[in-house]
Amino acid sequence: MDSGKGTSIKSSGRRAVEVRRTATLMRRVLLGFKARLDDELRVKNATTAQMRFLREVKERPGSSGAQMARACHITPQSAQAMMARAVAHGWVVRGKSAENGRVVTARLTPAGERLLAFADGVMERLETEVWSGVGVAELRAMNDALERGLVKLEE
């Protein structure tokens, strides 16, 4: 007589395979987007990491270098290097904090705004291209599953 344990083990094995496949596919999609975006940004002498940094400067004007590093999940040294490059390219201007004169802040220049707009256009085009064959219901189901996974990660 079968106690049902064999079926349960097979089922959990298949689930583990699908979970691993999902993680692998998510990683490949994210890396593929980054590679394609980097390719397109190369003509502007920029990278996806720099776009993330500029996005944070735009959304948090007046933030310190340390705050920018935390928001971008990079080291303060990397944030300083990104800031220097952004200033050198004319994407950002630096200033002093009104609250603490020792804190250096940053804000986007019109050139930085144009670069972010260019990157946003590239992302929209890539998203449309990549997900063109996927229906809204499928996207919703995928998003729901990913959100449930994120909840578990953040617990």
N, C-alpha and C positions, 0 to 999 in steps of 0.2 A: 504494500500500500504506500502511496505517495503522501507524505505529510504536508506537502505544499512548500516545504523549505527550498527545494530545488528551483521551483518557479520563482520564489521570492529572490533567491540569489541571482538567477538569470536576469530578473527585472532590475535589480539594483545594479548589476553589472552593465546592463544596457543604459541605464540612467547615468552612470558614471562616465560612460563613453560619450554620451550626448552632452553632459556638462562640460567635459574637457573640450569637445568639439566647439561648443558655444564660446568658451573662453578663448580658444585659438582663433576662431572667426572674428570675434570682437577685436582682438589684438591686431589681426591682419587688416581689418577695415580701418582701424585708427591709424596704424602705421602707413597704410596705403593713402589715406587722406593727407597725412602729414607729408609724405614723399611727394605727392602731386602738388600740394600747396607750396612746398619748398621749391619745386621745379618752377612753378609760375612766379613765385616771389623773387627768384634769382635775378630776373630782369630788372628788379628794383633794388638789387643788392641787399635783400632782406631775407629773414627766415621766419618760420612759424613761431619760434621761441621769442623773437623780437616783436612779433605781432601780439603775442600774449602780453608781453611787457608793455607795449604801447597801449593796449586795451586797458590794462590796469591803470596806467597814467591817466587815460581819458576818464575812466570811471571813478578814480580816486585822486582828483587833482590836489596837489599840496601834500601828498603822502611822502613820507621819508623813504630813504633807500631801504631801511630795515623793513618797513611795512610792505614795500614793493616786493622784496625778497620773499617774505612770508606769503603774500598773495599769489605769487608766481611759483611757489614751491621750489625755490632755488636758494643757493647760498647767498649771503650778503656780498661776497666777492663777485659772484656771477652777476648779481644785480648791478653792482658798481660798473662792471665791464659793459653790460648792456646799456646802462645809462650813458657811459662815456661814448659808446658807439652811436647811440641815438642823438646825442648832442652834436657829435662830429658830422652826422648826416643831416643835421638841421631838422630832425623830427621832434625834438624836445628842447625846451629851454629850462634852465635851472634857476632857482631863486632861494630865498631864505624864508623859513617859516615865520609867520607873524607871532606865533606863541613862543617859539624858542629859536633865537637867532643862530644857534649852532646847528640846527637841523636844516639840511638842504632838501628842497622840494623840487618838483618837476611838473611841467604842463606841456601839452602837445602844441606844436606850431601848426600853421595851415598845411605845411608839407607833411607833417605827421598825420593830420586828419585825412589828407588825400591818400596817403599810403594805406591807412586803415580801411578807407572806403574801397580802394582797389582790392585789398585782401578779402573784404566782405563779399565783393562781387565774384571773386574767384571761388570762395566757399559756396556761395549760392549756386553757381554753375556746377560745381563738383557734386553738391548734394542732389541737385536735380538729375544729373547724369547717372550717379550711382544708384539712386533709389527710384528711377523712372519706371521700372517694371514691378514695383511693389505697391500694392494697394493701401489705401488709408487704413482699412481694418487690420491688415497685416502689420503696418507700422504701429498702430495703437497697441496691438497684442505684444509686439516686441518691446515697445516702450513700457508697458505695464510689467512685463517680466523683468526688464532691467531695473525698473524702480523698486520692485520687490527685492531683488538682489542687493541693491544699494542700501535699502533699509537694514538688511541683515548685516552688511558690512559695517554700517554705522552704529550698530547696537553696542 
